[in-house]
Amino acid sequence: MSTNPSRFVLLAALLLAAVNLRPAITSLSPVIERIAEELSLSRGLISLTTALPVLCMGLLAPLAPRLALRFGLVRTVLCCLLLISLALLLRLASHIPLVLIGTALLAGSAIAVAGPLLSGFIKQHFAWQNGGILAAFSLAMAIGGASGAVLGLPVTHLLSNDWTLGLSFWAIPALLAALLWFRLPNTRPETGAQSASLPWHSGRAWLITGFFAVQAGLFYALATWLLARYLEVGFSDLRIHFLFDAFMLVSLPSAWVLPWLAQRLNAHYPLLLVSALCSLLCLVFITFFPLLWPELFALLLGFGLSGSFALSLVLPLHEAHSPLEVSRLSAMMLCAGYSLGSLTPILLGIGRDLFGNYQMPFLLLCLFALLLSALAAALQPRKH
């Protein structure tokens, strides 16, 4: 295929970015307390619906380069999109707890493989790494995550207030993305002297993986339990959903502006540190002073975490040279990163069951944000 990709190729990649990463998970957030009550599940157990897909996204990510080498990148991604669609459609029967958890496993498995391949696809077709293109992909990912969280409740209300229909609705964009990828020609990476093994021996790769793991854990923990934290301190339902929507929607400008600014100013790594410190500051206030300027800190937290996510996702594009190398580094980052990050929502759910409140579990998030800032500082290029 030409190195100057068509608009159709760009659209297919952007739609995959929007569908692949978050809607299957974040669409649960607005109704998670309702699901827990209706199905009589503990908070620790219901948090598995968020944690299991993230864990699968970690454990199965190393399969992505191998599957692309064997079956071709496009064909592998297409199969993943069909599996995501199937998992979401099966949520029509998710009044059965086993089905709800099983669909989380199925969706997470497909997302695990498609994620690293998307990074390789971007490197293959957009190797020139224009700041606008990278910002567009980050924005598409943010739109996917924000759509699942912000529109989850309105969609459920429109569909007879049936949360199973609300969860299954997100199969529609996944099927649309599959139709676009069905029209793309199948390609296999040029292997040469390369292999599909991951760079486990690289200290730099582990730094990148650690940063991604902590920010992923923070995001998925907050996507699961931030609404509950605001509910605990006595805010009205209207204000709670406004704060959560602000947290999610501010990710849209953040996902666009920060990657574009990083490319424009050649300041990718300094902006990683700024985003991490911003998240730390906001979590301290939400944990200890939740009534103080909650709208401001919800917005700043969404901006900081979305910026960390967007900037970390494109780190492999800056660190590796070929599409296969990008996929390998992305696979390692997603493998260890999501495997570790998946534990955070469970830890918060268990902490809530043990302590009877969310302040102590949120203190743990503050410590994670401090670690995130330390890793961002360690990633800064050394001056010679």
C-alpha positions as CSV (number, residue, x, y, z in Angstrom):
1,M,0.0,0.0,0.0
2,S,1.1,3.5,-0.7
3,T,3.0,5.4,2.0
4,N,0.7,8.3,1.4
5,P,-2.5,6.7,2.9
6,S,-5.9,7.5,1.7
7,R,-8.6,9.1,3.7
8,F,-10.3,5.8,3.9
9,V,-7.3,4.2,5.6
10,L,-7.1,7.1,8.0
11,L,-10.8,6.8,8.8
12,A,-10.5,3.1,9.5
13,A,-7.6,3.6,11.8
14,L,-9.3,6.5,13.7
15,L,-12.5,4.5,14.2
16,L,-10.5,1.5,15.5
17,A,-8.7,3.9,17.9
18,A,-12.1,5.1,19.2
19,V,-13.7,1.7,19.4
20,N,-10.8,-0.4,20.6
21,L,-9.5,1.1,23.8
22,R,-12.2,2.1,26.2
23,P,-16.0,2.2,25.4
24,A,-16.5,-1.5,26.3
25,I,-15.1,-0.7,29.8
26,T,-16.2,2.9,30.5
27,S,-19.8,2.3,29.5
28,L,-20.1,0.3,32.7
29,S,-19.1,3.2,35.0
30,P,-22.4,5.2,35.1
31,V,-24.5,2.1,36.1
32,I,-22.0,0.1,38.1
33,E,-23.6,0.8,41.5
34,R,-27.0,-0.1,40.1
35,I,-25.7,-3.4,38.7
36,A,-24.1,-4.2,42.0
37,E,-27.3,-3.7,43.8
38,E,-29.6,-5.4,41.3
39,L,-27.3,-8.5,41.1
40,S,-26.4,-8.4,44.8
41,L,-22.7,-8.3,44.1
42,S,-20.0,-6.9,46.3
43,R,-18.0,-3.9,45.1
44,G,-14.9,-6.1,45.0
45,L,-16.6,-8.6,42.7
46,I,-18.4,-6.0,40.5
47,S,-15.0,-4.3,39.9
48,L,-14.0,-7.4,38.0
49,T,-16.1,-6.2,35.1
50,T,-13.6,-3.3,34.7
51,A,-10.5,-5.2,35.9
52,L,-10.8,-8.4,33.8
53,P,-10.8,-6.7,30.4
54,V,-7.7,-4.6,31.5
55,L,-6.0,-7.8,32.7
56,C,-6.7,-9.5,29.4
57,M,-5.4,-6.5,27.6
58,G,-2.1,-7.1,29.5
59,L,-1.7,-10.8,29.5
60,L,-2.6,-11.3,25.8
61,A,-0.9,-8.3,24.3
62,P,2.3,-10.3,23.5
63,L,0.2,-12.4,21.0
64,A,-0.4,-9.4,18.8
65,P,3.0,-9.3,16.9
66,R,2.9,-13.1,16.4
67,L,-0.6,-13.1,15.1
68,A,0.2,-10.2,12.7
69,L,3.2,-12.1,11.3
70,R,1.1,-15.3,10.8
71,F,-2.2,-14.0,9.6
72,G,-1.6,-10.4,8.5
73,L,-2.3,-7.2,10.5
74,V,-5.6,-6.2,8.9
75,R,-7.1,-9.7,9.1
76,T,-6.1,-10.0,12.8
77,V,-7.6,-6.6,13.6
78,L,-10.8,-7.4,11.8
79,C,-11.2,-10.6,13.9
80,C,-10.6,-8.6,17.0
81,L,-13.3,-6.1,16.1
82,L,-15.8,-8.9,15.4
83,L,-15.0,-10.4,18.8
84,I,-15.5,-7.1,20.6
85,S,-18.9,-6.8,18.8
86,L,-19.9,-10.3,19.8
87,A,-18.9,-9.6,23.5
88,L,-21.0,-6.4,23.6
89,L,-24.0,-8.1,21.9
90,L,-23.9,-10.9,24.5
91,R,-24.3,-8.3,27.2
92,L,-28.0,-8.5,26.4
93,A,-28.0,-11.5,28.8
94,S,-25.8,-9.8,31.4
95,H,-28.4,-10.0,34.1
96,I,-26.6,-13.3,34.7
97,P,-23.4,-12.4,36.5
98,L,-21.4,-15.1,34.8
99,V,-22.3,-13.7,31.4
100,L,-21.4,-10.2,32.5
101,I,-18.0,-11.3,33.6
102,G,-17.5,-13.6,30.6
103,T,-18.2,-10.8,28.1
104,A,-15.6,-8.7,30.0
105,L,-13.0,-11.4,29.4
106,L,-14.0,-11.8,25.7
107,A,-13.8,-8.1,25.0
108,G,-10.6,-7.7,26.9
109,S,-9.0,-10.5,24.9
110,A,-9.8,-8.9,21.6
111,I,-8.7,-5.4,22.7
112,A,-5.4,-6.9,23.9
113,V,-4.4,-8.0,20.4
114,A,-5.8,-5.0,18.5
115,G,-4.1,-2.3,20.6
116,P,-0.5,-3.0,19.8
117,L,-1.3,-3.6,16.1
118,L,-2.9,-0.2,15.9
119,S,0.4,1.4,16.9
120,G,2.2,-0.6,14.3
121,F,-0.4,0.4,11.7
122,I,0.1,4.1,12.5
123,K,3.9,3.7,12.2
124,Q,3.5,1.9,8.8
125,H,1.1,4.4,7.2
126,F,2.0,7.6,9.0
127,A,5.7,7.2,9.5
128,W,6.3,11.0,9.1
129,Q,4.6,11.4,12.5
130,N,3.0,14.8,11.8
131,G,1.9,16.3,15.1
132,G,-1.7,16.7,13.8
133,I,-2.0,13.0,12.9
134,L,-0.7,11.9,16.3
135,A,-3.1,14.4,18.0
136,A,-6.0,13.0,15.9
137,F,-5.3,9.4,17.0
138,S,-5.1,10.5,20.7
139,L,-8.4,12.5,20.3
140,A,-10.1,9.4,18.7
141,M,-9.1,7.3,21.7
142,A,-10.3,10.0,24.1
143,I,-13.6,10.2,22.2
144,G,-14.1,6.5,22.6
145,G,-13.5,6.5,26.3
146,A,-15.5,9.7,27.0
147,S,-18.5,8.4,24.9
148,G,-18.8,5.2,26.8
149,A,-18.8,7.0,30.2
150,V,-20.7,10.2,29.4
151,L,-23.3,8.7,27.0
152,G,-23.7,5.4,28.9
153,L,-26.5,6.7,31.2
154,P,-28.5,8.7,28.6
155,V,-28.3,5.7,26.2
156,T,-29.6,3.5,28.9
157,H,-32.5,5.8,29.7
158,L,-33.4,6.0,26.0
159,L,-33.5,2.2,25.8
160,S,-36.2,1.7,28.4
161,N,-33.8,2.3,31.2
162,D,-32.5,-1.3,30.7
163,W,-28.8,-1.3,31.4
164,T,-28.2,-4.5,29.4
165,L,-29.4,-2.7,26.3
166,G,-27.3,0.3,27.2
167,L,-24.2,-1.9,27.5
168,S,-25.0,-3.7,24.2
169,F,-25.5,-0.5,22.3
170,W,-21.7,-0.1,21.9
171,A,-21.6,-3.1,19.5
172,I,-22.8,-0.7,16.8
173,P,-19.6,1.4,16.4
174,A,-17.6,-1.8,16.8
175,L,-19.4,-3.4,13.8
176,L,-19.0,-0.2,11.8
177,A,-15.3,-0.2,12.4
178,A,-15.2,-3.9,11.3
179,L,-16.9,-3.0,8.0
180,L,-14.2,-0.5,7.3
181,W,-11.4,-2.8,8.1
182,F,-13.0,-5.6,6.0
183,R,-12.3,-3.4,2.9
184,L,-8.6,-2.9,3.7
185,P,-6.0,-5.2,2.0
186,N,-4.4,-7.6,4.3
187,T,-0.6,-7.1,4.9
188,R,2.1,-8.9,6.9
189,P,5.0,-7.0,8.5
190,E,8.4,-7.3,6.8
191,T,10.3,-9.5,9.2
192,G,13.9,-9.4,8.0
193,A,16.1,-10.0,11.0
194,Q,13.4,-9.0,13.3
195,S,11.3,-11.3,15.5
196,A,8.0,-11.0,17.4
197,S,9.7,-11.3,20.8
198,L,9.3,-8.4,23.2
199,P,12.1,-6.2,24.6
200,W,12.0,-7.5,28.1
201,H,15.8,-6.9,28.5
202,S,15.5,-3.2,27.9
203,G,15.5,-1.0,31.0
204,R,14.1,1.9,29.0
205,A,11.2,-0.3,27.9
206,W,10.5,-1.1,31.5
207,L,10.4,2.6,32.5
208,I,7.9,3.2,29.7
209,T,5.9,0.1,30.8
210,G,5.9,1.2,34.4
211,F,4.6,4.7,33.6
212,F,1.8,3.2,31.4
213,A,0.9,0.7,34.1
214,V,0.4,3.4,36.8
215,Q,-1.5,5.8,34.6
216,A,-3.8,3.0,33.3
217,G,-4.4,1.9,36.9
218,L,-5.3,5.4,37.9
219,F,-7.7,5.9,35.0
220,Y,-9.6,2.6,35.3
221,A,-9.9,3.0,39.1
222,L,-11.3,6.5,38.7
223,A,-13.6,5.5,35.8
224,T,-15.0,2.8,38.1
225,W,-15.2,4.6,41.5
226,L,-15.0,8.4,41.1
227,L,-18.8,8.7,40.9
228,A,-19.1,6.7,44.1
229,R,-16.5,9.0,45.9
230,Y,-18.6,12.1,45.0
231,L,-21.8,10.3,46.0
232,E,-20.2,9.5,49.4
233,V,-19.5,13.2,50.3
234,G,-23.1,14.1,49.7
235,F,-23.4,15.7,46.3
236,S,-26.7,15.5,44.5
237,D,-27.1,13.1,41.6
238,L,-27.1,16.0,39.1
239,R,-23.9,17.4,40.4
240,I,-22.2,14.0,40.7
241,H,-22.9,13.3,37.0
242,F,-21.8,16.8,36.0
243,L,-18.4,16.3,37.8
244,F,-17.9,12.8,36.3
245,D,-18.8,14.1,32.8
246,A,-16.4,17.0,33.3
247,F,-13.7,14.5,34.2
248,M,-14.3,12.5,31.1
249,L,-15.1,15.2,28.6
250,V,-12.0,17.3,29.3
251,S,-10.0,14.4,28.0
252,L,-11.0,15.5,24.5
253,P,-9.1,18.8,24.3
254,S,-6.3,17.3,26.4
255,A,-5.9,14.3,24.1
256,W,-5.7,16.7,21.1
257,V,-3.7,19.6,22.5
258,L,-1.0,17.8,24.5
259,P,0.3,15.5,21.7
260,W,0.1,18.3,19.2
261,L,2.0,20.6,21.6
262,A,4.5,17.9,22.4
263,Q,5.3,17.5,18.7
264,R,5.3,21.2,18.0
265,L,7.6,22.1,20.9
266,N,9.6,18.9,21.0
267,A,8.5,18.6,24.6
268,H,7.0,15.1,24.8
269,Y,8.8,14.1,28.0
270,P,8.4,17.3,30.0
271,L,4.7,17.3,29.3
272,L,4.5,13.7,30.7
273,L,5.9,15.1,34.0
274,V,3.5,18.1,34.0
275,S,0.5,15.8,33.4
276,A,1.6,13.4,36.2
277,L,2.1,16.2,38.7
278,C,-1.3,17.7,37.8
279,S,-3.0,14.4,38.5
280,L,-1.2,14.1,41.9
281,L,-2.3,17.6,43.0
282,C,-6.0,16.9,42.1
283,L,-6.1,13.5,43.7
284,V,-4.8,15.0,47.0
285,F,-7.7,17.5,47.0
286,I,-10.4,14.9,46.0
287,T,-9.1,12.6,48.8
288,F,-8.8,15.1,51.6
289,F,-10.8,18.1,50.6
290,P,-13.5,16.9,48.2
291,L,-15.8,19.8,48.9
292,L,-13.2,22.4,47.9
293,W,-13.6,23.5,44.3
294,P,-14.7,20.0,43.1
295,E,-15.5,21.2,39.5
296,L,-12.0,22.7,39.1
297,F,-10.2,19.6,40.4
298,A,-12.4,17.2,38.3
299,L,-11.5,19.1,35.2
300,L,-7.8,19.3,36.0
301,L,-7.7,15.6,36.9
302,G,-9.3,14.6,33.6
303,F,-6.9,16.9,31.8
304,G,-3.8,15.5,33.5
305,L,-4.8,11.8,33.3
306,S,-5.9,12.0,29.7
307,G,-2.7,13.8,28.8
308,S,-0.6,11.1,30.5
309,F,-2.6,8.4,28.6
310,A,-2.3,10.1,25.2
311,L,1.4,10.9,25.6
312,S,2.2,7.4,26.9
313,L,0.4,5.6,24.1
314,V,2.6,7.3,21.5
315,L,5.8,6.7,23.4
316,P,6.6,3.6,21.3
317,L,6.3,5.7,18.1
318,H,9.1,7.9,19.5
319,E,11.3,5.1,20.9
320,A,11.1,2.5,18.1
321,H,11.9,2.7,14.4
322,S,10.0,0.1,12.3
323,P,6.3,-0.9,12.5
324,L,7.1,-4.3,13.9
325,E,9.4,-2.8,16.6
326,V,6.7,-0.3,17.5
327,S,4.2,-3.2,17.8
328,R,6.7,-5.2,20.0
329,L,7.3,-2.3,22.4
330,S,3.6,-1.5,22.5
331,A,2.8,-5.1,23.2
332,M,5.2,-5.1,26.1
333,M,3.9,-1.8,27.4
334,L,0.3,-3.0,27.2
335,C,1.1,-6.5,28.5
336,A,2.8,-5.6,31.8
337,G,1.1,-2.2,32.0
338,Y,-2.5,-3.4,31.8
339,S,-1.8,-6.5,33.8
340,L,-0.6,-4.4,36.7
341,G,-3.1,-1.6,36.1
342,S,-6.0,-4.0,36.2
343,L,-5.5,-4.5,39.9
344,T,-6.3,-0.9,40.9
345,P,-10.1,-1.0,40.5
346,I,-10.2,-4.3,42.5
347,L,-8.0,-2.8,45.3
348,L,-10.3,0.2,45.6
349,G,-13.4,-2.0,45.6
350,I,-11.9,-4.2,48.3
351,G,-10.7,-1.2,50.2
352,R,-14.3,0.2,50.2
353,D,-15.6,-3.1,51.5
354,L,-13.0,-3.2,54.3
355,F,-13.0,0.5,55.5
356,G,-16.6,1.4,54.7
357,N,-15.6,4.6,52.9
358,Y,-13.6,5.7,49.8
359,Q,-11.2,8.1,51.5
360,M,-8.7,5.4,52.4
361,P,-8.7,3.7,49.0
362,F,-8.3,7.1,47.4
363,L,-5.2,7.7,49.5
364,L,-3.7,4.7,47.7
365,L,-4.4,6.5,44.4
366,C,-2.5,9.5,45.7
367,L,0.5,7.3,46.3
368,F,0.2,5.9,42.8
369,A,0.1,9.4,41.4
370,L,3.3,10.2,43.3
371,L,4.9,7.1,41.7
372,L,3.7,8.2,38.3
373,S,5.4,11.6,38.8
374,A,8.7,9.8,39.8
375,L,8.6,7.6,36.7
376,A,7.9,10.6,34.5
377,A,10.9,12.3,35.9
378,A,13.0,9.2,35.3
379,L,11.9,9.2,31.6
380,Q,13.3,12.6,30.9
381,P,16.2,12.4,28.4
382,R,19.6,12.9,30.0
383,K,21.5,16.0,28.9
384,H,24.9,15.2,27.5
